[in-house]
Amino acid sequence: MKSRIAVALVLLLSTMSLGISTGLADKKDRKKEHEIVREALQRGEVLPLEKILAIAAKEVPGDVIEVELEQEKIGLIYEIKILTSTGRVREVKIDARTGKVMRIEDD
Protein backbone atom coordinates (compact mmCIF):
# COMPACT_ATOMS: atom_id res chain seq x y z
CA MET A 1 0.00 0.00 0.00
CA LYS A 2 2.74 2.49 0.92
CA SER A 3 4.61 1.78 -2.31
CA ARG A 4 1.42 2.44 -4.26
CA ILE A 5 1.06 5.80 -2.49
CA ALA A 6 4.70 6.62 -3.23
CA VAL A 7 4.23 5.74 -6.90
CA ALA A 8 1.05 7.80 -7.03
CA LEU A 9 2.83 10.76 -5.44
CA VAL A 10 5.59 10.55 -8.03
CA LEU A 11 2.91 10.42 -10.72
CA LEU A 12 1.16 13.38 -9.16
CA LEU A 13 4.28 15.49 -9.08
CA SER A 14 5.17 14.56 -12.64
CA THR A 15 1.75 15.08 -14.20
CA MET A 16 0.21 18.06 -12.43
CA SER A 17 -1.54 20.60 -14.58
CA LEU A 18 -2.42 24.01 -13.19
CA GLY A 19 -3.11 25.87 -16.39
CA ILE A 20 0.34 25.09 -17.79
CA SER A 21 0.87 22.08 -19.98
CA THR A 22 3.72 20.24 -18.29
CA GLY A 23 4.68 18.80 -21.65
CA LEU A 24 5.36 22.28 -22.96
CA ALA A 25 6.40 24.10 -19.82
CA ASP A 26 10.06 24.54 -19.04
CA LYS A 27 11.63 23.31 -15.78
CA LYS A 28 11.20 26.70 -14.08
CA ASP A 29 7.44 26.69 -14.75
CA ARG A 30 7.06 23.10 -13.48
CA LYS A 31 8.93 23.97 -10.29
CA LYS A 32 6.63 26.94 -9.75
CA GLU A 33 3.62 24.68 -10.37
CA HIS A 34 4.78 22.24 -7.67
CA GLU A 35 5.43 25.08 -5.24
CA ILE A 36 1.89 26.40 -5.76
CA VAL A 37 0.42 22.98 -4.95
CA ARG A 38 2.73 22.46 -1.95
CA GLU A 39 1.75 25.85 -0.53
CA ALA A 40 -1.96 25.11 -1.07
CA LEU A 41 -1.49 21.83 0.84
CA GLN A 42 0.28 23.62 3.69
CA ARG A 43 -2.55 26.18 3.90
CA GLY A 44 -5.12 23.38 4.05
CA GLU A 45 -6.66 24.32 0.71
CA VAL A 46 -5.90 20.87 -0.75
CA LEU A 47 -6.28 17.51 0.97
CA PRO A 48 -3.19 15.30 1.16
CA LEU A 49 -2.86 12.71 -1.57
CA GLU A 50 -3.07 9.89 0.99
CA LYS A 51 -6.61 10.97 1.96
CA ILE A 52 -7.65 11.43 -1.66
CA LEU A 53 -6.39 7.94 -2.55
CA ALA A 54 -8.32 6.43 0.38
CA ILE A 55 -11.52 8.12 -0.84
CA ALA A 56 -10.93 6.87 -4.39
CA ALA A 57 -10.21 3.32 -3.18
CA LYS A 58 -13.55 3.19 -1.32
CA GLU A 59 -15.37 4.19 -4.49
CA VAL A 60 -13.39 2.11 -7.00
CA PRO A 61 -11.21 -0.72 -5.66
CA GLY A 62 -8.13 -1.52 -7.75
CA ASP A 63 -4.65 -0.29 -8.58
CA VAL A 64 -3.95 3.41 -9.05
CA ILE A 65 -2.26 3.89 -12.41
CA GLU A 66 -2.33 7.68 -12.77
CA VAL A 67 -2.98 10.77 -10.65
CA GLU A 68 -3.41 14.30 -11.91
CA LEU A 69 -4.27 17.53 -10.14
CA GLU A 70 -5.99 19.95 -12.47
CA GLN A 71 -7.33 23.46 -12.16
CA GLU A 72 -10.94 23.59 -13.29
CA LYS A 73 -13.55 26.33 -13.06
CA ILE A 74 -14.75 25.03 -9.69
CA GLY A 75 -11.23 24.68 -8.27
CA LEU A 76 -8.53 22.05 -8.02
CA ILE A 77 -9.67 18.53 -8.92
CA TYR A 78 -7.78 15.28 -8.44
CA GLU A 79 -8.25 12.88 -11.35
CA ILE A 80 -7.33 9.34 -10.36
CA LYS A 81 -7.26 6.50 -12.88
CA ILE A 82 -7.75 3.08 -11.36
CA LEU A 83 -7.32 -0.32 -12.99
CA THR A 84 -10.03 -2.59 -11.57
CA SER A 85 -9.72 -6.33 -11.02
CA THR A 86 -11.80 -6.88 -14.17
CA GLY A 87 -9.28 -4.95 -16.28
CA ARG A 88 -11.44 -1.87 -16.65
CA VAL A 89 -9.90 1.60 -16.22
CA ARG A 90 -12.09 4.00 -14.25
CA GLU A 91 -11.45 7.67 -13.56
CA VAL A 92 -12.49 9.14 -10.23
CA LYS A 93 -12.68 12.94 -10.01
CA ILE A 94 -12.43 14.30 -6.48
CA ASP A 95 -12.60 17.90 -5.24
CA ALA A 96 -9.10 18.53 -3.89
CA ARG A 97 -10.34 20.85 -1.14
CA THR A 98 -13.32 18.91 0.22
CA GLY A 99 -12.68 15.31 -0.84
CA LYS A 100 -16.13 15.13 -2.44
CA VAL A 101 -16.35 12.62 -5.29
CA MET A 102 -17.43 14.67 -8.28
CA ARG A 103 -17.70 11.93 -10.90
CA ILE A 104 -16.73 8.36 -11.67
CA GLU A 105 -16.46 7.35 -15.30
CA ASP A 106 -14.94 4.75 -17.56
CA ASP A 107 -11.75 5.93 -19.17
Secondary structure as a PSIPRED ss2 file (coil, helix, strand):
# PSIPRED VFORMAT (PSIPRED V4.0)

   1 M C   1.000  0.000  0.000
   2 K H   0.000  1.000  0.000
   3 S H   0.000  1.000  0.000
   4 R H   0.000  1.000  0.000
   5 I H   0.000  1.000  0.000
   6 A H   0.000  1.000  0.000
   7 V H   0.000  1.000  0.000
   8 A H   0.000  1.000  0.000
   9 L H   0.000  1.000  0.000
  10 V H   0.000  1.000  0.000
  11 L H   0.000  1.000  0.000
  12 L H   0.000  1.000  0.000
  13 L H   0.000  1.000  0.000
  14 S H   0.000  1.000  0.000
  15 T H   0.000  1.000  0.000
  16 M C   1.000  0.000  0.000
  17 S E   0.000  0.000  1.000
  18 L C   1.000  0.000  0.000
  19 G C   1.000  0.000  0.000
  20 I C   1.000  0.000  0.000
  21 S C   1.000  0.000  0.000
  22 T C   1.000  0.000  0.000
  23 G C   1.000  0.000  0.000
  24 L C   1.000  0.000  0.000
  25 A C   1.000  0.000  0.000
  26 D C   1.000  0.000  0.000
  27 K H   0.000  1.000  0.000
  28 K H   0.000  1.000  0.000
  29 D H   0.000  1.000  0.000
  30 R H   0.000  1.000  0.000
  31 K H   0.000  1.000  0.000
  32 K H   0.000  1.000  0.000
  33 E H   0.000  1.000  0.000
  34 H H   0.000  1.000  0.000
  35 E H   0.000  1.000  0.000
  36 I H   0.000  1.000  0.000
  37 V H   0.000  1.000  0.000
  38 R H   0.000  1.000  0.000
  39 E H   0.000  1.000  0.000
  40 A H   0.000  1.000  0.000
  41 L H   0.000  1.000  0.000
  42 Q H   0.000  1.000  0.000
  43 R C   1.000  0.000  0.000
  44 G C   1.000  0.000  0.000
  45 E C   1.000  0.000  0.000
  46 V C   1.000  0.000  0.000
  47 L C   1.000  0.000  0.000
  48 P C   1.000  0.000  0.000
  49 L H   0.000  1.000  0.000
  50 E H   0.000  1.000  0.000
  51 K H   0.000  1.000  0.000
  52 I H   0.000  1.000  0.000
  53 L H   0.000  1.000  0.000
  54 A H   0.000  1.000  0.000
  55 I H   0.000  1.000  0.000
  56 A H   0.000  1.000  0.000
  57 A H   0.000  1.000  0.000
  58 K H   0.000  1.000  0.000
  59 E H   0.000  1.000  0.000
  60 V C   1.000  0.000  0.000
  61 P C   1.000  0.000  0.000
  62 G C   1.000  0.000  0.000
  63 D E   0.000  0.000  1.000
  64 V E   0.000  0.000  1.000
  65 I E   0.000  0.000  1.000
  66 E E   0.000  0.000  1.000
  67 V E   0.000  0.000  1.000
  68 E E   0.000  0.000  1.000
  69 L E   0.000  0.000  1.000
  70 E E   0.000  0.000  1.000
  71 Q E   0.000  0.000  1.000
  72 E E   0.000  0.000  1.000
  73 K C   1.000  0.000  0.000
  74 I C   1.000  0.000  0.000
  75 G E   0.000  0.000  1.000
  76 L E   0.000  0.000  1.000
  77 I E   0.000  0.000  1.000
  78 Y E   0.000  0.000  1.000
  79 E E   0.000  0.000  1.000
  80 I E   0.000  0.000  1.000
  81 K E   0.000  0.000  1.000
  82 I E   0.000  0.000  1.000
  83 L E   0.000  0.000  1.000
  84 T C   1.000  0.000  0.000
  85 S C   1.000  0.000  0.000
  86 T C   1.000  0.000  0.000
  87 G C   1.000  0.000  0.000
  88 R C   1.000  0.000  0.000
  89 V E   0.000  0.000  1.000
  90 R E   0.000  0.000  1.000
  91 E E   0.000  0.000  1.000
  92 V E   0.000  0.000  1.000
  93 K E   0.000  0.000  1.000
  94 I E   0.000  0.000  1.000
  95 D E   0.000  0.000  1.000
  96 A C   1.000  0.000  0.000
  97 R C   1.000  0.000  0.000
  98 T C   1.000  0.000  0.000
  99 G C   1.000  0.000  0.000
 100 K C   1.000  0.000  0.000
 101 V E   0.000  0.000  1.000
 102 M E   0.000  0.000  1.000
 103 R E   0.000  0.000  1.000
 104 I E   0.000  0.000  1.000
 105 E E   0.000  0.000  1.000
 106 D E   0.000  0.000  1.000
 107 D C   1.000  0.000  0.000
